[in-house]
């Protein structure tokens, strides 16, 4: 069991300078922990100095207590007495990580279940006894057991884009989208593109023919002169060409917008 310098002094009654000299003289083995904290095994300490009180392994801390010179990081949302009340092992689990056994106790599941769920997550370090430790923030998403209802699932799926769906749901989504489109076509709520193009083309041809006849009709019915006739003809030609270009441009840009929207819009907006 590894302990910090302060705990070693408390157990032996020795001043810190004595413990330091023993470590520097390599008479007392130690390891370096977080924040360069020196960690001492109780067995090594007991071989060099007699302990003032009998050891009680059940009450010994599971991790080392940081030295007094090591500043403690604040815990988000906890201040004052609440922060000071955190035990040594609590701080170690928050700052360094937890072993699989500790994670099993925290999340209420068996060790083997924890092993399976955190597979692939990079350990944050090695704890006492050589056990791998993991940051709670890294493993919590896999270990928290959410109670998912159908409404919660539907609400979440509605905010996702089609390309963000799990691979197994892609076919189901697009099959459903096609079924909705076919129903909308049959009920008259959605027109096929070729029908829209045919209708727009017919309307444009009808308008074009009427505009082409306009200069001659004005000359015949309003008795306009040749200069006025030529000006009218020029205006009609420019108007027809402008309409043609506008139809082509709007169709191409609209096709691009529809394609982009189908891939980037949330599923719930479809």
C-alpha positions as CSV (number, residue, x, y, z in Angstrom):
1,X,0.0,0.0,0.0
2,X,1.5,3.3,-1.1
3,X,1.2,6.4,1.1
4,X,2.4,10.0,0.9
5,X,5.1,11.8,2.9
6,X,2.6,13.3,5.4
7,X,1.1,9.9,6.1
8,X,4.6,8.4,6.5
9,X,5.5,11.0,9.1
10,X,2.2,10.4,11.0
11,X,2.7,6.6,11.1
12,X,6.4,6.8,12.3
13,X,6.4,10.1,14.2
14,X,9.5,11.1,12.2
15,X,9.9,14.6,10.8
16,X,9.8,15.1,7.0
17,X,13.5,15.8,6.9
18,X,14.3,12.4,8.3
19,X,12.1,10.7,5.8
20,X,13.6,12.8,3.0
21,X,17.1,11.9,4.0
22,X,16.2,8.2,4.0
23,X,14.8,8.5,0.5
24,X,17.8,10.4,-0.8
25,X,20.2,7.9,0.7
26,X,18.2,5.1,-1.1
27,X,17.5,3.4,2.3
28,X,13.8,4.0,1.8
29,X,12.4,3.1,-1.7
30,X,9.8,5.4,-3.3
31,X,8.0,6.0,-6.5
32,X,6.8,9.2,-8.1
33,X,3.1,9.8,-8.5
34,X,0.9,12.6,-9.9
35,X,2.4,16.1,-9.5
36,X,5.8,14.6,-8.6
37,X,4.3,13.3,-5.3
38,X,6.7,10.8,-3.7
39,X,4.9,7.5,-2.8
40,X,6.2,5.1,-0.2
41,X,5.1,1.5,0.4
42,X,4.1,0.9,4.0
43,X,6.0,-2.4,4.1
44,X,9.2,-0.6,3.1
45,X,8.6,2.2,5.7
46,X,7.9,-0.4,8.5
47,X,11.2,-2.2,7.8
48,X,13.1,1.0,8.3
49,X,11.1,2.7,11.1
50,X,8.8,1.1,13.7
51,X,5.2,2.3,13.3
52,X,3.6,4.2,16.2
53,X,0.3,2.3,15.8
54,X,-0.6,-1.2,14.6
55,X,-1.4,-1.3,10.9
56,X,-5.1,-1.8,10.0
57,X,-5.2,-2.7,6.3
58,X,-8.9,-2.2,6.2
59,X,-8.5,1.5,7.1
60,X,-5.5,2.2,5.1
61,X,-6.1,4.5,2.1
62,X,-6.1,2.8,-1.3
63,X,-4.1,5.6,-2.9
64,X,-1.4,7.9,-1.7
65,X,-2.2,11.2,-0.1
66,X,-0.6,14.2,-2.0
67,X,2.2,16.0,-0.2
68,X,1.2,19.2,1.5
69,X,3.3,21.2,-1.0
70,X,1.3,19.9,-3.9
71,X,-1.5,22.3,-4.8
72,X,-4.9,20.7,-5.2
73,X,-6.9,21.2,-8.4
74,X,-10.4,22.6,-7.7
75,X,-13.3,20.4,-8.4
76,X,-15.8,22.0,-10.8
77,X,-19.0,22.9,-8.9
78,X,-17.5,22.2,-5.5
79,X,-16.0,24.9,-3.3
80,X,-14.9,25.6,0.2
81,X,-15.7,22.9,2.8
82,X,-17.1,20.7,0.1
83,X,-13.8,20.5,-1.7
84,X,-11.8,20.0,1.5
85,X,-14.2,17.2,2.5
86,X,-13.1,15.1,-0.5
87,X,-11.1,12.1,0.6
88,X,-7.7,11.2,-0.8
89,X,-9.0,8.3,-2.8
90,X,-11.9,10.4,-4.1
91,X,-9.4,13.0,-5.4
92,X,-7.2,10.3,-7.0
93,X,-10.2,8.8,-8.9
94,X,-11.3,12.3,-10.1
95,X,-7.9,13.5,-11.2
96,X,-6.1,10.3,-12.2
97,X,-8.7,7.6,-12.9
98,X,-10.3,4.4,-11.6
99,X,-9.4,0.8,-11.9
100,X,-11.9,-1.7,-13.4
101,X,-12.8,-2.8,-9.9
102,X,-13.6,0.7,-8.8
103,X,-15.6,1.4,-12.0
104,X,-17.6,-1.8,-11.3
105,X,-18.5,-0.5,-7.8
106,X,-19.3,3.0,-9.0
107,X,-21.6,1.9,-11.9
108,X,-23.0,-1.2,-10.2
109,X,-21.9,-3.9,-12.7
110,X,-19.6,-6.8,-12.9
111,X,-15.9,-6.5,-13.7
112,X,-16.3,-8.5,-16.9
113,X,-19.1,-6.2,-18.1
114,X,-16.9,-3.2,-17.5
115,X,-14.1,-4.8,-19.4
116,X,-16.3,-5.4,-22.4
117,X,-17.8,-2.0,-22.5
118,X,-14.6,0.0,-22.1
119,X,-12.7,-2.1,-24.7
120,X,-10.7,0.2,-26.9
121,X,-10.6,3.2,-24.5
122,X,-7.0,4.4,-23.8
123,X,-6.1,4.0,-20.1
124,X,-5.0,7.2,-18.3
125,X,-2.2,5.5,-16.5
126,X,-1.3,2.7,-14.1
127,X,-2.5,2.5,-10.5
128,X,-1.0,0.8,-7.5
129,X,-0.3,-2.8,-8.0
130,X,0.0,-2.3,-11.8
131,X,-3.7,-2.1,-12.5
132,X,-4.8,0.1,-15.4
133,X,-6.8,3.1,-14.6
134,X,-9.3,5.0,-16.7
135,X,-10.6,8.6,-16.6
136,X,-14.3,8.6,-15.5
137,X,-15.1,11.2,-18.2
138,X,-13.8,8.8,-20.9
139,X,-15.6,5.6,-19.8
140,X,-18.9,7.1,-18.4
141,X,-20.7,7.3,-21.8
142,X,-20.2,3.5,-22.2
143,X,-21.1,2.6,-18.6
144,X,-24.1,4.7,-17.9
145,X,-27.2,2.7,-18.4
146,X,-29.8,5.0,-20.0
147,X,-33.5,4.2,-19.8
148,X,-34.5,4.8,-23.4
149,X,-38.2,5.0,-24.3
150,X,-39.6,5.0,-27.8
151,X,-40.3,8.8,-27.5
152,X,-36.8,9.6,-26.5
153,X,-35.4,7.6,-29.4
154,X,-37.8,9.2,-31.8
155,X,-36.9,12.7,-30.5
156,X,-33.1,12.0,-30.9
157,X,-33.5,10.5,-34.4
158,X,-35.5,13.5,-35.5
159,X,-32.5,15.8,-34.9
160,X,-30.0,13.6,-36.9
161,X,-29.1,14.1,-40.5
162,X,-29.5,11.1,-42.8
163,X,-25.7,10.6,-43.2
164,X,-25.3,10.5,-39.4
165,X,-27.6,7.5,-38.9
166,X,-26.1,4.2,-37.9
167,X,-25.1,2.1,-41.0
168,X,-27.9,-0.4,-40.4
169,X,-30.6,2.3,-40.6
170,X,-29.6,3.9,-43.9
171,X,-31.6,1.5,-46.1
172,X,-34.7,1.8,-43.8
173,X,-34.6,5.6,-43.8
174,X,-34.3,5.9,-47.6
175,X,-36.9,3.2,-48.2
176,X,-39.3,5.1,-45.9
177,X,-38.5,8.4,-47.7
178,X,-39.3,6.8,-51.1
179,X,-42.6,5.4,-49.8
180,X,-43.6,8.8,-48.5
181,X,-42.8,10.3,-51.9
182,X,-44.8,7.7,-53.8
183,X,-47.8,8.3,-51.5
184,X,-47.5,12.1,-52.1
185,X,-47.4,11.6,-55.8
186,X,-50.5,9.4,-55.8
187,X,-52.4,11.8,-53.7
188,X,-51.5,14.8,-55.9
189,X,-49.4,16.5,-53.2
190,X,-46.1,16.0,-55.1
191,X,-45.6,16.3,-58.8
192,X,-42.8,14.3,-60.6
193,X,-40.1,16.4,-62.0
194,X,-40.8,15.5,-65.6
195,X,-44.4,16.6,-65.2
196,X,-43.3,19.9,-63.7
197,X,-40.9,20.4,-66.6
198,X,-43.5,19.5,-69.2
199,X,-46.0,22.0,-67.7
200,X,-43.4,24.8,-67.4
201,X,-42.2,24.2,-71.0
202,X,-45.8,24.4,-72.3
203,X,-46.5,27.6,-70.4
204,X,-43.2,29.1,-71.7
205,X,-44.0,28.2,-75.3
206,X,-47.5,29.7,-75.0
207,X,-46.1,32.9,-73.5
208,X,-43.3,33.1,-76.1
209,X,-45.7,32.8,-79.0
210,X,-47.9,35.5,-77.6
211,X,-45.0,37.9,-77.1
212,X,-43.6,37.3,-80.6
213,X,-47.0,38.3,-82.1
214,X,-47.2,41.5,-79.9
215,X,-45.2,43.9,-82.1
216,X,-47.3,43.0,-85.2
217,X,-50.6,43.3,-83.2
218,X,-49.6,46.7,-82.0
219,X,-48.7,47.9,-85.5
220,X,-52.0,46.6,-86.8
221,X,-54.3,47.7,-84.0
222,X,-52.5,50.7,-82.5
223,X,-51.0,52.0,-85.8
224,X,-47.5,52.3,-84.4
225,X,-44.7,53.5,-86.7
226,X,-41.6,51.4,-87.8
227,X,-39.4,52.9,-85.0
228,X,-41.9,52.0,-82.4
229,X,-42.4,48.5,-83.9
230,X,-38.6,47.9,-83.9
231,X,-38.4,49.0,-80.3
232,X,-41.2,46.8,-79.3
233,X,-39.7,43.8,-81.1
234,X,-36.3,44.4,-79.3
235,X,-38.0,44.6,-75.9
236,X,-40.0,41.4,-76.6
237,X,-36.8,39.5,-77.7
238,X,-34.9,40.6,-74.6
239,X,-37.9,39.6,-72.4
240,X,-38.1,36.1,-74.0
241,X,-34.4,35.5,-73.6
242,X,-34.4,36.7,-70.0
243,X,-37.3,34.4,-69.2
244,X,-35.5,31.5,-70.8
245,X,-32.2,32.1,-68.9
246,X,-34.1,32.6,-65.6
247,X,-36.0,29.3,-66.0
248,X,-32.7,27.4,-66.7
249,X,-30.8,29.1,-63.8
250,X,-33.6,28.6,-61.3
251,X,-34.1,25.0,-62.2
252,X,-30.4,24.2,-61.9
253,X,-30.0,26.0,-58.5
254,X,-33.2,24.6,-57.2
255,X,-32.0,21.0,-58.1
256,X,-28.8,21.7,-56.2
257,X,-30.6,23.1,-53.1
258,X,-32.9,20.1,-53.0
259,X,-30.0,17.7,-53.2
260,X,-28.1,19.5,-50.4
261,X,-31.2,19.9,-48.2
262,X,-32.1,16.2,-48.5
263,X,-28.6,15.3,-47.0
264,X,-28.2,18.0,-44.5
265,X,-31.7,18.7,-43.1
266,X,-32.6,16.9,-39.9
267,X,-34.7,13.8,-40.4
268,X,-37.6,15.4,-38.4
269,X,-37.9,18.2,-40.9
270,X,-38.5,15.8,-43.8
